[in-house]
Amino acid sequence: MFKTYEEALAWIHTRRGMGPKPGIRRMEWMMEKLNHPQQKFKSIHIAGTNGKGSTVAYLTALFQAHDYSVGSFTSPHIMKFNERISVNGQPIADEDILALANRIQPLYDEIAQTELGGLTEFEVITSMMFLYFSEVQPDVVLLEVGLGGLFDSTNVVTPNLSLITTIGLDHIKILGNTMEAIAFQKAGIIKKGVPVVLGNIGPAAKSVLLDIANQHHSKVAEYHVDFRAQSKPSVDAFHERFDYQTDDCLIEDITISLMGQHQVDNATTALHAFRVFCRQNEFAYDEESIKLGFERAFWPVRMEVVSHSPLTILDGAHNEPAMEALVNALETHFPNRRLHILYASLTTKELDKIGEWLNKLPQASIHLTTFDFDQVASIEELKKGLGIEAVGEHGNWQEAIQTISKAVGEQDIFLITGSLYFLSEVRHFLLEK
């Protein structure tokens, strides 16, 4: 038995070294032992290369604005581990983590003695989450896939709605190196007869998703086909404004504080998923509360402004599609502003593709750094992988932030980007200061 939250957390993190073990047989065993907690609440299952976290944030805000209780399961965390399991945007308490760990740990020991082997860290956390929500019983639970879909730990659930945000090349050593292969993995969350909402997805990947949805007799709603967004000039550089439209609905002048066209795409997809779920489950909603929900929606380290003097932006552009979205957003919102960029990444990313996008920023001085984490890229690996001649190389990222901040001019922007794990540490550091 763990006596403290810290002991429980240390035990959970010891599972991390096992890495991903694709397959859901261990989770099926756990769910059987726990009396199938994943079947005891309404849920929306969310997969996608990028946009999952932002979509969860929009959906959380939309449900809350209508006074529905909403649970969410996301990863990784930014400020504290407990964020991964939240209710109404609030991370669960330390004592809940301790109690859940103590209930899962004996089962961990039991399964470790079987041919299935021990659980990974993510399987432990997923089991805790299903157990928690089965007992707390929110009106709806938003389940973010950890990796892929088909073999992800969360895929023991049969949700009320499946949602796939985007498809891009990421985790190619595990999921495959083509759009079609990755789409096949993401499509694993599509269940028989369960409706599906598709976000901004290219034709090659979408073809795979539509084919699998058809096999499962799942009704599909597609972005740009069944629902649309029309972007409009915003009130300032720090917001987006758009109209949402379907054949039978028009909601004008929706405002969000997350910047970039990709966030308009995410918000539109989230809104359509919200409306499908509400109609399906007889949840009432109204236009005024929808707009209020979007105004309140927030998700950290997605073009997050943490200082205006100098203008400092944090963005977890951890793969090529995310870096493309970031570059496009910067060019739209802050044209002709000189950029000072601090970048750190893991070795698992397609650094050459990310480097191509960084090189498209004409007025940018790029600084490279590293941080303490598994599979982190060294500065030499970043230089070689990105194909960038950096103006600064910093062994200590905290010192780098302080040094670069002093060099940022009044009209310049200080952008800190790369791995979400890196951005988590940076956000801690800056907000404590």
Helices and strands as residue ranges (DSSP letters): H 5-14, G 15-18, H 25-33, G 37-39, E 43-47, H 52-65, E 70-73, G 81-84, E 85-87, E 90-91, H 94-112, H 121-136, E 140-144, G 153-156, E 161-164, H 172-175, H 179-186, G 187-189, E 196-198, H 203-215, E 220-222, E 228-232, E 240-246, E 249-256, H 261-281, H 287-296, E 304-308, E 311-315, H 320-333, E 339-344, H 351-358, E 364-369, H 379-386, E 392-394, H 397-407, E 413-418, H 420-432
